[in-house]
């Protein structure tokens, strides 16, 4: 049980040494006097960045108890099993900055150092980023 391995996805239990089944239940019981994060770590539910994979841990515990979950495709849950997803939302920070984020810049193929002209269109409430000619050796339309 586990999601496919990918950059934003949690690793599959077999590839990361995550306990499953009876071994998971026994280890979790033995550590039941500890905080949940410590139990999950001790059972191997830690991602490559060191983040505790709580959802995978809880799902594995439930599965070890004999319950099954419908697949994300069958459940119709958008984005299920894909890790963190870009929300296409942002907010103005206290200092007045508006952050777009790496998920969007990567998706648009933008590179560090690229420069843009900003156009504000009040009638539509939109902000346009127009690449400057020769910015970062690139002249994109």
C-alpha positions in Angstrom: 0.0 0.0 0.0 1.5 3.3 -0.9 1.5 6.0 -3.6 3.7 5.9 -6.6 7.1 7.3 -6.0 7.5 10.8 -7.4 9.0 14.2 -6.5 6.1 15.4 -4.4 4.7 12.0 -3.5 5.3 9.8 -0.5 7.4 6.7 -1.0 6.0 3.3 -1.2 6.4 1.2 2.0 8.4 -1.5 0.5 11.0 0.8 -1.0 11.5 2.8 2.2 11.5 0.1 4.9 8.1 1.2 6.2 6.6 -1.5 8.4 3.2 -3.0 7.4 0.7 -5.5 8.7 1.4 -7.3 12.0 4.9 -5.9 12.3 3.5 -2.4 12.2 0.9 -3.1 14.7 3.4 -4.7 17.1 5.8 -1.8 16.8 3.1 0.8 17.3 1.8 -1.0 20.3 5.2 -1.2 21.9 5.7 2.5 21.4 2.1 3.5 22.3 3.3 5.7 25.2 5.2 8.0 22.8 3.9 10.9 20.6 2.4 9.9 17.3 5.3 11.5 15.3 7.9 9.4 17.1 5.9 6.2 16.5 5.5 7.0 12.8 9.3 7.7 12.5 10.1 4.5 14.4 8.0 2.5 12.0 9.8 4.0 9.0 7.2 6.5 7.8 9.6 9.3 7.0 9.9 11.0 3.5 13.2 11.8 1.8 13.1 15.3 3.3 12.7 14.0 6.8 9.0 14.9 7.0 6.8 12.4 8.9 4.4 10.7 6.4 1.4 10.7 8.8 -1.2 10.0 6.1 0.7 6.9 4.9 1.3 5.8 8.5 -2.4 6.1 9.5 -3.5 4.3 6.3 -1.0 1.5 6.9 -2.3 1.2 10.5 -5.9 1.0 9.3 -5.0 -1.5 6.6 -3.1 -3.6 9.1 -6.3 -3.8 11.1 -8.0 -5.3 8.1 -9.9 -2.3 6.7 -9.4 -1.3 3.0 -9.7 2.1 1.3 -11.3 2.6 -2.1 -8.7 3.6 -4.7 -8.3 7.3 -5.3 -9.6 6.7 -8.9 -12.8 5.0 -7.7 -13.4 7.6 -4.9 -13.4 10.4 -7.4 -11.3 12.6 -5.1 -9.4 15.1 -7.2 -5.7 15.0 -6.7 -5.8 12.0 -4.4 -2.6 10.1 -4.3 -0.6 12.8 -6.0 1.1 14.4 -3.0 0.9 18.1 -2.5 -0.8 19.9 -5.4 -0.6 23.5 -6.5 -3.9 25.3 -5.5 -3.8 28.2 -8.1 -4.3 30.6 -5.2 -2.1 33.1 -3.4 -2.6 36.1 -1.1 -0.9 39.4 -0.6 1.6 39.2 2.3 1.8 41.7 5.1 4.7 43.4 3.4 2.7 43.8 0.2 4.5 41.1 -1.7 2.6 38.6 -3.9 4.3 35.2 -4.1 3.7 32.9 -7.1 5.8 30.0 -6.0 8.0 27.3 -7.5 5.2 25.0 -8.6 3.9 27.7 -11.0 7.3 29.0 -12.2 8.5 25.5 -12.9 5.2 24.6 -14.7 5.6 27.7 -16.9 9.3 26.8 -17.6 10.6 30.0 -16.0 14.3 30.1 -14.9 16.1 32.1 -12.2 17.3 35.4 -13.5 14.6 35.8 -16.1 13.1 39.3 -16.2 9.6 40.4 -16.9 7.6 43.5 -17.4 4.4 43.7 -15.2 1.2 44.9 -16.8 -1.9 45.5 -14.6 -5.3 45.2 -16.2 -7.8 46.7 -13.8 -10.8 46.0 -15.9 -10.2 42.2 -15.7 -8.4 42.2 -12.4 -5.4 40.4 -13.9 -1.7 40.9 -13.8 0.4 39.9 -16.8 4.1 39.0 -16.7 5.7 39.8 -20.1 9.2 38.4 -20.7 11.7 41.1 -21.6 13.6 40.5 -24.8 16.9 38.8 -24.1 16.1 38.1 -20.5 18.4 35.2 -19.4 19.3 34.6 -23.1 15.7 33.9 -23.9 13.2 35.8 -25.9 9.8 34.2 -25.3 6.6 35.6 -26.7 
